[in-house]
C-alpha cells in the first residue's frame, strides 16, 4: 500500500490524501515541533544501532584467532576524545 501524500499549504491546511483539516498557527507550530522531536529521536536511535553494530564487528575482530592488531582500531579509539 502506497502512503498518501501529505501537503501543508501556505493557508495551513493539512491535506493527507483526500482528507483535509485547517490548522491554527499554534497547531501548525505544535505539529512541526512534534515531527521534529520524533524525527530526531528516530535518527539518534538509528545512529546508536549503527554504533552498536560497529562495536560488535570490532569486538568479533578482536576475538578472531590470528588477528592483526595493526589492521583495525578498537571502538574506544574511534570515539571522540573529550578533554
N, C-alpha and C positions, 0 to 999 in steps of 0.2 A: 504494500500500500504506500503510495507516494504521499509525502507530507504536504499539507496545504500551505500555500504562500501566505506569509504574514506581512502585512503592509500597515505602516503608520503614516498617515498623510499629514500635511502641514496643519490641517484643521484638527489634529489629534484624534482622528477617527481610526480606531484599530480594526483592521479587517483580517479575518482568518477564513480563507475560502470565501464562502458566500455570506458568512456572518459578519456583522459589524457592531461596534459599540463606540459610543462617544466618551472620551476621557477628558476630565478636567486637567488643567495644567499640573496640579498636585498629584493626581492619579497617574498621569504620564510619567512624572518625575519618580514617583514611588515604584512604578513598574520598571523603569530604567535602572533604578538602584537595586531592585531585587535581581534583575537579569545580570547586572554586573557582578553582584556578590556571588550568585550561583555559578556563573561562568568562571570567576576567579577561583572558587573552590574546586571546580572540576579540573582546571588547569593545574592547580597545586597538587591535587591527588594524582593526576597523570604523571607529573614530574616525580613525585615520591615513588610511584610504582616503577618508573624508569630507573630511578636511583637504586631501588631495591634489586631490580633485575641486574644492573651493572655490578652491584656488590656481590650478588650471587655468582656471576660469571667469574669475577676476580677471586672470590673465595674458592670456587671449584678449581681454578687455575693454580692457586696456592697449594692445594691439596693433591694436585696431579703428580704422579711419580716422574722423576727425571725432569722437572720443570727448570726452566732457565730463569733465574732470579732477575736478570737484567732485561728480560723480554717484556715485562709489564710492571706497573706500579700498583701498590695496594690502594684500596678505597680511601684510606686516610691520606695518602699522597695526593689524591685527586680532589680532596676537599679544600676550599679556600682557607688560607691561613689567616687567623684573627690575632691581632696583637693588641 
